[in-house]
Amino acid sequence: AAEEQAKQKEAQAVAAEEQAKDKEAQAVEAENQAKDREAAALASEDKAKQREAEAVSREEDAKTAEAPFKAAQEEVQAALAEVKAQEDAYNSKTEELKKKSETGGVVSRNKA
């Protein structure tokens, strides 16, 4: 009977050891999966950083390419402002001369 109990205890211990080994294997598998997910996340982060750097580079290129067009646009706007100022001055002078010719001076009114 004692021998039978010892065999049962040994069988229980063996079963408990098997369960412990199974749990350990599951823990190792879970750890490996976590490491894989971490590696994937790091790779994804690296790709995102690379895409960001490429976007910044393209933005800088675009700004460089845009500069001459901005300068030309500013030049055109300055020229338009100058033409407008000259046109306003011309129109003002024309209006002034027109009024003088229509109203006339004292001498031309006396002649009429």
N, CA and C of each residue as an Amber inpcrd file, in Angstrom:
protein
   336
   0.8300000  -1.1910000   0.0000000   0.0000000   0.0000000   0.0000000
   0.8700000   1.2480000   0.0000000   1.8820000   1.2720000   0.7910000
   2.7890000   2.4080000   0.8480000   3.4960000   2.5570000  -0.4960000
   3.8380000   1.4110000  -1.0550000   4.4950000   1.4470000  -2.3570000
   3.5350000   1.9900000  -3.4110000   2.2650000   1.6000000  -3.3140000
   1.2380000   2.0680000  -4.2440000   1.0650000   3.5700000  -4.1000000
   1.0490000   4.1030000  -2.8850000   0.9320000   5.5440000  -2.6410000
   2.1420000   6.2800000  -3.2000000   3.2890000   5.7250000  -3.0300000
   4.5100000   6.3390000  -3.5350000   4.4600000   6.4100000  -5.0560000
   3.9500000   5.3300000  -5.7080000   3.8320000   5.3280000  -7.1520000
   2.8220000   6.3800000  -7.6170000   1.7100000   6.5180000  -6.8630000
   0.7060000   7.5230000  -7.2060000   1.2970000   8.9340000  -7.0670000
   2.0420000   9.1410000  -5.9750000   2.6650000  10.4550000  -5.7640000
   3.6850000  10.7430000  -6.8670000   4.4150000   9.7060000  -7.2480000
   5.4040000   9.8760000  -8.3250000   4.6860000  10.2070000  -9.6310000
   3.5750000   9.5280000  -9.9010000   2.8040000   9.7800000 -11.1160000
   2.2580000  11.2090000 -11.0860000   1.7850000  11.6600000  -9.9150000
   1.2850000  13.0280000  -9.7790000   2.4170000  14.0300000 -10.0050000
   3.5790000  13.7070000  -9.4650000   4.7220000  14.5980000  -9.6260000
   5.1330000  14.6640000 -11.0950000   5.1140000  13.5340000 -11.7730000
   5.4590000  13.5020000 -13.1890000   4.4310000  14.3180000 -13.9810000
   3.1370000  14.1600000 -13.6380000   2.0920000  14.9120000 -14.3270000
   2.2500000  16.4090000 -14.0730000   2.5540000  16.7670000 -12.8190000
   2.7630000  18.1730000 -12.4700000   3.9690000  18.7240000 -13.2250000
   5.0140000  17.9130000 -13.3610000   6.2050000  18.3410000 -14.0980000
   5.8610000  18.5630000 -15.5710000   5.0490000  17.6640000 -16.1440000
   4.6300000  17.8030000 -17.5370000   3.8260000  19.0960000 -17.7250000
   2.9190000  19.3760000 -16.7720000   2.1380000  20.6130000 -16.8500000
   3.0490000  21.8330000 -16.7680000   4.0170000  21.7710000 -15.8770000
   4.9500000  22.8860000 -15.7220000   5.7380000  23.0880000 -17.0060000
   6.1590000  21.9780000 -17.6370000   6.8920000  22.0820000 -18.8980000
   5.9980000  22.6720000 -19.9970000   4.7180000  22.2530000 -20.0180000
   3.7870000  22.8050000 -20.9960000   3.6170000  24.3120000 -20.7920000
   3.4300000  24.7010000 -19.5270000   3.2680000  26.1380000 -19.2280000
   4.5180000  26.9160000 -19.6050000   5.6770000  26.3310000 -19.3440000
   6.9290000  26.9980000 -19.7050000   7.0320000  27.1520000 -21.2260000
   6.6500000  26.1030000 -21.9500000   6.6950000  26.1610000 -23.4150000
   5.7350000  27.2450000 -23.9260000   4.5580000  27.3380000 -23.2970000
   3.5990000  28.3710000 -23.6950000   4.1580000  29.7650000 -23.3990000
   4.8240000  29.9020000 -22.2570000   5.4020000  31.1980000 -21.8940000
   6.5160000  31.5770000 -22.8680000   7.3310000  30.6060000 -23.2450000
   8.4070000  30.8650000 -24.2000000   7.8160000  31.2650000 -25.5470000
   6.7580000  30.5780000 -25.9670000   6.0950000  30.9070000 -27.2420000
   5.5130000  32.3200000 -27.1900000   4.8480000  32.6530000 -26.0740000
   4.2810000  33.9940000 -25.9250000   5.3880000  35.0480000 -25.9480000
   6.5100000  34.7460000 -25.3140000   7.6400000  35.6830000 -25.3060000
   8.1850000  35.8770000 -26.7220000   8.2960000  34.7810000 -27.4620000
   8.7910000  34.8740000 -28.8460000   7.8390000  35.6850000 -29.7150000
   6.5370000  35.4920000 -29.5220000   5.5590000  36.2690000 -30.2830000
   5.6730000  37.7550000 -29.9380000   5.8650000  38.0420000 -28.6560000
   6.0210000  39.4380000 -28.2330000   7.2720000  40.0470000 -28.8620000
   8.3470000  39.2710000 -28.8920000   9.5860000  39.7720000 -29.5130000
   9.3740000  40.0250000 -31.0050000   8.6320000  39.1250000 -31.6640000
   8.3390000  39.3120000 -33.0940000   7.5250000  40.5850000 -33.3120000
   6.5110000  40.8000000 -32.4460000   5.6890000  42.0100000 -32.5780000
   6.5280000  43.2660000 -32.3340000   7.4360000  43.1820000 -31.3640000
   8.3100000  44.3300000 -31.0890000   9.2100000  44.6190000 -32.2880000
   9.7630000  43.5710000 -32.8810000  10.6360000  43.7420000 -34.0450000
   9.8440000  44.3490000 -35.2080000   8.6040000  43.8840000 -35.3940000
   7.7690000  44.4300000 -36.4690000   7.4560000  45.9030000 -36.2050000
   7.1850000  46.2210000 -34.9400000   6.8850000  47.6130000 -34.5980000
   8.1050000  48.5020000 -34.8350000   9.2760000  48.0200000 -34.4860000
  10.5020000  48.7990000 -34.7110000  10.7500000  48.9940000 -36.2060000
  10.5190000  47.9440000 -36.9750000  10.7070000  48.0610000 -38.4260000
   9.7160000  49.0640000 -39.0030000   8.4850000  48.9970000 -38.5140000
   7.4620000  49.9300000 -38.9780000   7.8350000  51.3630000 -38.6010000
   8.3610000  51.5360000 -37.3970000   8.7980000  52.8680000 -36.9520000
   9.9230000  53.3880000 -37.8410000  10.8790000  52.5130000 -38.1590000
  11.9890000  52.9160000 -39.0320000  11.4800000  53.3370000 -40.4080000
  10.5100000  52.5770000 -40.9380000   9.9440000  52.9330000 -42.2410000
   9.2460000  54.2910000 -42.1700000   8.5170000  54.5110000 -41.0750000
   7.8070000  55.7920000 -40.9180000   8.8110000  56.9430000 -40.8310000
   9.8940000  56.7440000 -40.1030000  10.9260000  57.7860000 -39.9960000
  11.5490000  58.0540000 -41.3630000  11.7750000  56.9890000 -42.1280000
  12.3590000  57.1540000 -43.4650000  11.3960000  57.9260000 -44.3710000
  10.0950000  57.5780000 -44.3160000   9.1070000  58.2960000 -45.1310000
   9.0330000  59.7620000 -44.7200000   9.1330000  60.0180000 -43.4130000
   9.1050000  61.4060000 -42.9390000  10.3090000  62.1760000 -43.4730000
  11.4780000  61.5580000 -43.4210000  12.6880000  62.2150000 -43.9190000
  12.5740000  62.4910000 -45.4230000  11.9990000  61.5380000 -46.1530000
  11.8140000  61.7400000 -47.5960000  10.8280000  62.8800000 -47.8570000
   9.7840000  62.9530000 -47.0450000   8.7910000  64.0200000 -47.2180000
   9.4160000  65.3830000 -46.9340000  10.2400000  65.4570000 -45.8900000
  10.9120000  66.7170000 -45.5630000  11.8400000  67.1190000 -46.7080000
  12.5500000  66.1470000 -47.2570000  13.4520000  66.4200000 -48.3760000
  12.6760000  66.9310000 -49.5910000  11.5300000  66.2790000 -49.8870000
  10.7110000  66.7300000 -51.0260000  10.1640000  68.1360000 -50.7800000
   9.8010000  68.4170000 -49.5270000   9.2940000  69.7520000 -49.2000000
  10.3820000  70.8050000 -49.4240000  11.6040000  70.4910000 -49.0090000
  12.7200000  71.4290000 -49.2020000  12.9830000  71.6380000 -50.6980000
  12.9170000  70.5440000 -51.4690000  13.1070000  70.6530000 -52.9170000
  12.0310000  71.5470000 -53.5320000  10.7990000  71.3510000 -53.0720000
   9.6870000  72.1460000 -53.6000000   9.8740000  73.6220000 -53.2600000
  10.3210000  73.9010000 -52.0500000  10.5470000  75.2990000 -51.6490000
  11.6480000  75.9250000 -52.5030000  12.6920000  75.1470000 -52.7630000
  13.7940000  75.6390000 -53.5890000  13.3110000  75.9170000 -55.0120000
  12.5040000  74.9930000 -55.5400000  11.9920000  75.1640000 -56.9050000
  10.9950000  76.3160000 -56.9770000  10.3040000  76.5810000 -55.8950000
   9.2650000  77.6100000 -55.8720000   9.8690000  79.0200000 -55.7800000
  11.0380000  79.1440000 -55.2050000  11.6430000  80.4550000 -54.9540000
  11.7040000  81.3530000 -56.1870000  12.2110000  80.8800000 -57.3390000
  12.2700000  81.7690000 -58.5080000  10.8770000  82.2290000 -58.9500000
   9.8860000  81.3560000 -58.8260000   8.5250000  81.7300000 -59.2220000
   7.9600000  82.7910000 -58.2880000   8.2620000  82.6500000 -56.9920000
   7.7980000  83.6670000 -56.0380000   8.4520000  85.0060000 -56.3490000
   9.7480000  84.9670000 -56.6320000  10.4640000  86.2050000 -56.9480000
   9.8740000  86.8450000 -58.2060000   9.6020000  86.0380000 -59.2210000
   9.0200000  86.5640000 -60.4590000   7.6320000  87.1390000 -60.1960000
   6.8730000  86.4670000 -59.3550000   5.5330000  86.9540000 -59.0380000
   5.6150000  88.3050000 -58.3210000   6.5450000  88.4310000 -57.3930000
   6.7140000  89.7010000 -56.6860000   7.1360000  90.8070000 -57.6540000
   7.9930000  90.4500000 -58.5960000   8.4440000  91.4160000 -59.5990000
   7.2680000  91.8830000 -60.4650000   6.4340000  90.9310000 -60.8770000
   5.2570000  91.2720000 -61.6850000   4.3150000  92.1710000 -60.8900000
   4.1100000  91.8550000 -59.6200000   3.2180000  92.6640000 -58.7920000
   3.7650000  94.0830000 -58.6240000   5.0810000  94.2030000 -58.4590000
   5.6920000  95.5260000 -58.3370000   5.5160000  96.3100000 -59.6470000
   5.7070000  95.6300000 -60.7760000   5.5430000  96.2890000 -62.0740000
   4.0900000  96.7240000 -62.2760000   3.1620000  95.8840000 -61.8820000
   1.7420000  96.2410000 -61.9980000   1.4120000  97.4580000 -61.1350000
   1.9760000  97.4880000 -59.9350000   1.7410000  98.6260000 -59.0450000
   2.3020000  99.9080000 -59.6640000   3.4730000  99.7870000 -60.2760000
   4.0880000 100.9540000 -60.9120000   3.2450000 101.4360000 -62.1020000
   2.7830000 100.4900000 -62.9280000   1.9400000 100.8520000 -64.0670000
   0.6520000 101.5060000 -63.5750000   0.0750000 100.9610000 -62.5250000
  -1.1600000 101.5300000 -61.9750000  -0.9210000 102.9570000 -61.4780000
   0.2010000 103.1610000 -60.8110000   0.5230000 104.5070000 -60.3190000
   0.6840000 105.4650000 -61.4920000   1.3790000 105.0250000 -62.5550000
   1.5480000 105.8800000 -63.7390000   0.2030000 106.1530000 -64.4130000
  -0.6410000 105.1400000 -64.4810000  -1.9500000 105.3000000 -65.0940000
  -2.8030000 106.2850000 -64.2820000  -2.7480000 106.1650000 -62.9520000
  -3.4930000 107.0890000 -62.0980000  -2.9980000 108.5240000 -62.2880000
  -1.6720000 108.6790000 -62.3490000  -1.1040000 110.0210000 -62.5500000
  -1.5380000 110.5760000 -63.9110000  -1.4990000 109.7390000 -64.9550000
  -1.9130000 110.1530000 -66.2990000  -3.3840000 110.5660000 -66.3060000
  -4.2230000 109.7250000 -65.7070000  -5.6640000 110.0230000 -65.6660000
  -5.9400000 111.3060000 -64.8790000  -5.2090000 111.4970000 -63.8110000
  -5.3860000 112.7040000 -62.9960000  -5.0050000 113.9470000 -63.8050000
  -3.8680000 113.8800000 -64.4780000  -3.4000000 115.0120000 -65.2890000
  -4.3670000 115.2750000 -66.4410000  -4.8440000 114.1890000 -67.0970000
  -5.7930000 114.3260000 -68.1990000  -7.0710000 114.9940000 -67.7090000
  -7.5510000 114.5630000 -66.5630000  -8.7750000 115.1430000 -65.9950000
  -8.5680000 116.6240000 -65.6730000  -7.4050000 116.9240000 -65.1330000
  -7.0840000 118.3190000 -64.7770000  -7.0590000 119.1930000 -66.0280000
  -6.3930000 118.7090000 -67.0870000  -6.3110000 119.4800000 -68.3370000
  -7.6840000 119.6060000 -68.9990000  -8.4810000 118.5540000 -68.8910000
  -9.8170000 118.5770000 -69.4720000 -10.6690000 119.6520000 -68.7890000
 -10.5780000 119.7090000 -67.4690000 -11.3390000 120.7150000 -66.7290000
 -10.8820000 122.1240000 -67.1080000  -9.5650000 122.2980000 -67.2220000
  -9.0450000 123.6260000 -67.5890000  -9.5450000 124.0340000 -68.9680000
  -9.5600000 123.0710000 -69.8940000  -9.9870000 123.4250000 -71.2490000
 -11.4880000 123.6990000 -71.3050000 -12.2720000 123.0290000 -70.4750000
 -13.7190000 123.2370000 -70.4900000 -14.1150000 124.5260000 -69.7770000
 -13.4900000 124.8010000 -68.6520000 -13.8680000 125.9900000 -67.8890000
 -13.1590000 127.2190000 -68.4490000 -11.9610000 127.0000000 -68.9230000
 -11.2120000 128.1200000 -69.5010000 -10.7640000 129.1040000 -68.4390000
  -9.9160000 129.9910000 -68.8470000  -9.4480000 131.0100000 -67.9280000
 -10.3570000 132.2430000 -68.0430000 -10.0370000 133.3190000 -67.3480000
 -10.8160000 134.5560000 -67.3390000 -10.8650000 135.1490000 -68.7460000
  -9.7500000 135.1090000 -69.4530000  -9.6860000 135.7140000 -70.7860000
 -10.5970000 135.0030000 -71.7450000 -10.5900000 133.6600000 -71.7880000
 -11.4360000 132.9500000 -72.7330000 -12.9060000 133.1230000 -72.4000000
 -13.2730000 133.3030000 -71.1170000 -14.6740000 133.4990000 -70.7670000
 -15.1320000 134.9090000 -71.2080000 -14.2580000 135.8980000 -71.0990000
 -14.6100000 137.2490000 -71.5010000 -14.7980000 137.3370000 -73.0120000
 -14.0150000 136.5690000 -73.7570000 -14.1330000 136.5680000 -75.2170000
 -15.4600000 135.9850000 -75.6600000 -15.9610000 135.0070000 -74.9060000
 -17.2150000 134.3710000 -75.2780000 -18.3120000 135.3380000 -75.0080000
